[in-house]
Amino acid sequence: MITANRYFREVFGHKMYKASISLDVTCPNRDGNKGTGGCIFCSEGGSGEFSASGSSVLEQIQKAVSQVRAKAGDNAGYIAYFQSFTNTYCLPGYLEKALSEASSVEGIEALSIATRPDCLGPEILEVLSCQAKKMPLFVELGLQTASDETAEFINRCYKTSEYVEAVKALKEIGANVITHIIFGLPGETRGMMMDTVKLAVDSGSDGYKFTCLYVLENTPLEKLYRDNKVEILGMEEYFDIVEEALGLLPENAVVHRFTGDGPKKILIAPEWTKNKRLVVNYINRRFGL
Ligand code: SF4
């Protein structure tokens, strides 16, 4: 396993920062196409509460890069990060224009797109394929669990087999696939969590983003949590699971995230994720980073 920082330094020769952009997209799991209400843990912002706002992709990315550059200095590169909702749930022409605008901004050296495995039709794959030939392309897939039963409970609204097919198709066009996995989903045993990691590894995922299940305001998960129907992992317990998961990854797997931290303004639990410095120090100490 290698950390994202080390991987980016090896590939790009310097530190890489993310510049987040919001596209005018929603999610098929919210607009009724696949489901309504979204995944039970997902907030109204579609997991993109940290994105910059602006009227066009070009404006957003320029603003985001200049803000980060003010802190990072000149010896750094930037990844245009399409984070909110399902960024391939749109017309291929719209995506093509957005990617090409983002990649034209000075300092942008890679693109990263968060999406769902069931939103990668042939025309969208063609757009991504063209882009992957010009610049490194990361595609983040929200798997969360390999269990179709849990997936149904969390209202993911796609089958795990669709994830497996999507990874294959993305690898064929030269994309680098990052898989999102949540530990602590309702009803999941440790064995089930490890099965999710194994499935992602066997599918050929290049990178991983792990997070503990966290509860945000105004989500279906909030109600379950308030009704005591969901248990949230403690810090030690969560990182014990992460440690076991790391043991299942191949040597060249890149870990982009050891845990997530929900937007503080709407984060209800777990409390421990609110103290970011404490969590980062703990991760560095425990995993020798
Ligand atoms: S697929 Fe992603 S954006 Fe859509 S509801 Fe689920 S977590 Fe939210």
Boltz pocket constraint, residues with backbone or C-beta under 6 A from the ligand:
constraints:
  - pocket:
      binder: B
      contacts: [[A, 27], [A, 28], [A, 29], [A, 30], [A, 37], [A, 38], [A, 39], [A, 42], [A, 43], [A, 46], [A, 47], [A, 84], [A, 85], [A, 86], [A, 116], [A, 142], [A, 155], [A, 156]]
      max_distance: 6.0
